[in-house]
């Protein structure tokens, strides 16, 4: 009896397994790729906000990598041939950086020990697939195991999509630095253009110029001997 061949009506291809999302700490070799990823994620929102929603410069981003107390997490979708970066999170356990304006006493007075979320980014092409939720879950887990009581982050008021995302996950408003502006009535430093006076018609030769021909007032005549007029 011969072995039976596979059925001819079996599906020619199987359904691909769902991609796997994993998290790991950043490596030095990732820095350039992550920076380009952040520019892509924040490109549109940065055109509309007063403050940049990502590090101001690549130089600052590279400096963060060398700082102590900062966690930089990369979220990747595993593929057979490559791992695609689809998310990034950066957080700190204390206020860091020489350009940071956070008030540490605000939190200590309220018995809060925050985990400061400095950056959270999701690839625009992967939004709506649970990546942002997984990033927050990872950050909350990190906060718990490190003894932190709150996640604290900043988001632009006109970044409506991000605000909806965070408020839907029980984030609430702490305090806000509202950027105010007032239009100043401006005056130009330089005077406006003015029309030139018309040139006077040229005069025939020998004619006295008006300025030159003008005579000085007659001097009073000196009085002569008595009897002179």
C-alpha positions in Angstrom: 0.0 0.0 0.0 1.5 3.3 -1.1 1.7 6.5 1.0 -1.1 8.9 0.4 -0.1 12.3 -1.0 -1.4 15.6 0.6 -4.9 16.5 -0.4 -5.1 18.6 -3.4 -7.8 20.8 -1.9 -5.7 21.8 1.1 -5.1 25.6 1.4 -1.9 26.6 -0.5 -0.9 29.1 2.1 -1.6 29.4 5.8 -2.7 32.5 7.5 0.3 34.5 8.7 0.8 34.6 12.5 0.0 37.9 14.1 3.2 40.0 14.5 4.8 40.1 17.9 5.4 43.4 19.7 8.4 43.4 22.0 10.1 46.0 24.2 13.8 46.3 24.9 16.2 49.0 26.2 17.9 51.2 23.6 21.4 50.4 22.3 23.9 52.9 21.0 23.4 51.4 17.5 19.7 52.4 17.6 20.3 56.2 18.2 20.2 57.4 14.6 17.3 55.2 13.7 15.3 56.2 16.7 16.0 59.9 16.0 14.6 59.6 12.5 11.6 57.7 14.0 10.9 60.6 16.4 11.1 63.1 13.6 8.5 61.1 11.7 6.2 60.8 14.6 6.2 64.4 15.7 6.6 66.1 12.3 3.0 67.2 12.0 2.3 68.2 15.6 5.5 70.2 15.8 4.3 72.4 12.9 1.4 73.5 15.1 2.7 73.8 18.6 4.7 76.5 20.4 7.0 73.9 22.1 8.6 71.0 20.4 7.0 67.8 21.4 10.4 65.9 21.0 13.9 66.8 21.9 14.9 70.1 20.4 17.9 68.8 18.7 19.7 65.5 17.8 22.6 66.7 20.0 20.3 66.8 23.0 18.9 63.4 22.2 22.3 61.9 22.1 23.2 63.6 25.4 20.1 61.9 27.0 21.6 58.5 26.2 24.6 59.2 28.4 22.5 60.5 31.4 22.0 58.4 34.5 18.5 57.7 35.7 16.9 57.8 32.3 15.2 54.8 30.7 14.9 54.7 26.9 12.7 51.9 25.6 12.3 50.8 22.0 9.2 48.9 20.9 9.6 46.7 17.8 7.4 44.5 15.7 9.3 41.3 15.0 9.6 40.2 11.4 11.4 37.3 9.9 13.9 39.5 8.1 13.9 42.6 10.2 12.6 44.3 13.4 10.6 47.5 12.7 10.6 50.2 15.3 7.0 51.2 16.0 7.2 52.8 19.4 9.5 54.7 21.7 9.3 55.8 25.4 11.7 57.8 27.5 11.2 58.3 31.2 13.1 59.5 34.2 12.8 58.8 37.9 13.8 62.3 38.9 13.8 65.7 37.4 16.9 65.8 35.1 18.5 68.1 32.6 19.9 71.6 33.0 17.0 73.0 30.9 14.2 71.4 32.9 11.6 73.8 34.4 9.8 71.2 36.5 9.2 72.2 40.2 10.2 69.2 42.4 8.5 70.8 45.5 5.1 70.6 43.7 5.3 66.8 43.9 6.9 66.4 47.3 4.2 68.6 48.9 1.6 66.3 47.5 3.5 63.1 48.5 3.9 62.2 44.9 6.8 60.2 43.5 6.4 60.5 39.8 7.9 58.6 36.9 8.4 61.4 34.4 7.5 60.4 30.9 9.6 62.6 28.7 8.7 61.0 25.3 6.1 58.6 24.1 5.8 58.0 20.4 3.9 55.6 18.1 4.5 55.1 14.4 1.6 56.9 12.7 1.1 53.8 10.4 0.6 51.6 13.5 -1.7 53.7 15.5 -4.9 52.1 16.6 -3.3 48.6 17.0 -2.7 48.7 20.7 0.9 49.9 20.7 0.3 53.0 22.7 -1.6 51.0 25.3 1.2 48.5 25.6 3.8 51.3 26.1 1.7 52.8 28.9 1.3 49.4 30.5 5.1 48.9 30.4 5.6 52.4 31.9 3.1 51.7 34.7 4.8 48.4 35.4 8.2 50.1 35.6 6.7 52.7 37.9 5.3 50.1 40.3 8.5 48.1 40.5 10.5 51.2 41.2 8.2 52.5 43.9 6.7 55.5 41.9 3.2 56.6 42.6 2.3 58.5 39.4 3.1 58.8 35.7 3.6 62.5 34.8 3.8 63.7 31.2 3.2 66.8 29.2 1.1 67.1 26.1 0.3 70.1 23.9 -3.3 71.4 24.4 -4.0 71.4 20.7 -2.7 67.8 20.2 -6.3 66.6 20.5 -5.6 63.0 19.5 -3.0 62.5 22.3 -5.2 64.2 24.8 -8.1 61.9 24.0 -5.7 58.9 24.3 -4.5 59.9 27.7 -7.8 61.0 29.2 -9.3 57.7 28.1 -6.7 56.0 30.3 -7.4 58.0 33.5 -4.8 60.7 33.1 -5.9 64.0 34.7 -4.7 67.6 34.5 -2.2 68.7 37.1 -1.2 72.2 36.2 -0.7 74.0 33.0 1.7 76.6 31.6 -0.6 78.4 29.2 1.2 80.4 26.5 -0.4 83.8 26.2 0.1 86.3 23.5 -1.0 89.9 22.8 -0.7 91.7 19.6 1.3 94.9 19.9 0.4 97.9 17.7 3.5 98.3 15.6 5.0 101.5 14.2 7.7 101.3 11.6 11.1 102.6 12.6 11.6 104.1 9.2 9.3 106.8 7.8 7.1 105.9 4.9 7.9 107.0 1.4 7.0 110.5 0.3 6.6 112.2 -3.1 9.4 114.3 -4.4 8.7 118.0 -5.1 8.5 118.8 -8.8 11.6 120.2 -10.3 11.5 123.9 -11.2 11.8 124.9 -14.9 15.3 125.9 -15.9 16.0 129.7 -16.3 17.7 131.5 -19.2 21.4 132.4 -18.9 22.0 135.6 -16.9 18.8 135.4 -15.0 19.4 135.8 -11.3 18.6 132.8 -9.2 15.8 133.5 -6.8 18.0 132.8 -3.8 20.9 134.7 -5.2 18.8 137.6 -6.3 17.2 138.1 -3.0 18.6 141.2 -1.4 19.2 141.7 2.2 17.0 144.4 3.9 18.3 147.9 3.3 20.5 149.2 6.0 19.4 152.5 7.6 21.2 155.4 6.2 23.8 157.0 8.3 22.9 160.5 9.4 25.2 163.2 8.0 25.9 166.7 9.4 23.0 168.6 11.0 20.6 169.6 8.4 21.1 166.6 6.1 18.0 164.7 5.5 
